[in-house]
Amino acid sequence: MNPYRLEKRNVANLVVSQVMFMITAITVMTLSGVIGQRLSPDSSLATLPIAIMMIGTVVSTLPASLFMKRVGRRAGFVTGAVFGGVAGGALSFWAVAVESFWLFCAGSALLGLYQGFAMYYRFAAVDVASPAFRSRAISFVLAGGVLAAFLVALVSGAIGYGIMVLVMTATPLAMRSAGYAMSDVAFIMQWHVLGMYAPSFFTGSLIARFGVGRGAMALRVESWCSLRSGY
């Protein structure tokens, strides 16, 4: 197969994998708090499944990297998807069916394991793409150009992800408490995600033109203005 076609196919597979990963993450963020509130013996534990999922992600991220270094990215991604994503989703589904809160927490932990592996989809684009196609590939897989300044990227990513988790965890519970239907909650979350990831198609070009520092600063200012406006 032509090497150029092969790298485009590999990047396309990573894009599809990233999309599926984000669908899973957003679905969990949208529904987990509401389900936790209905299943938990104490309403204060409503967001515990989300917290457990995040802990599972943090704990598994480094082992996932070491595992993939040993067996390869393909085998690692398949392992994470099967034993984390598929198993976690099935267990969570069963937990809802039998109305078991702690079983739902266990399923959330497995989904966290899946996320620990799936976090590397965007970085795998660097390995499968040629230098000429690499910047576009990274942008397609939603990594942008921030890899050039990883320490800065780590801090910015942690802050941004923390704000996202805060908003996406609290919004469904707040809307349900205010009497909104789940269809309304899903609609708001869909537009939230659209605002998060639609710019990914051109952020790579913007970062390449204006630099990582200016791009990150623009995002921080935008986040501050959103929080100040009561978003």
Secondary structure by P-SEA (a helix, b strand, c coil): ccaaaaaaaaaaaaaaaaaaaaaaaaaaaacaaaaaaaccccccccaaaaaaaaaaaaacaaaaaaaaaaccaaaaaaaaaaccaaaaaaaaaaaaaaccaaaaaaaaaaaaaaaaaaccccccccccccccaaaaaaaaaccccccccaaaaaaaaaaaaaaaaaaaaaaaaaaaaacccaaaaaaaaaaaaaaaccccccaaaaaaaccaaaaaaaaaaaaaaaaaacc
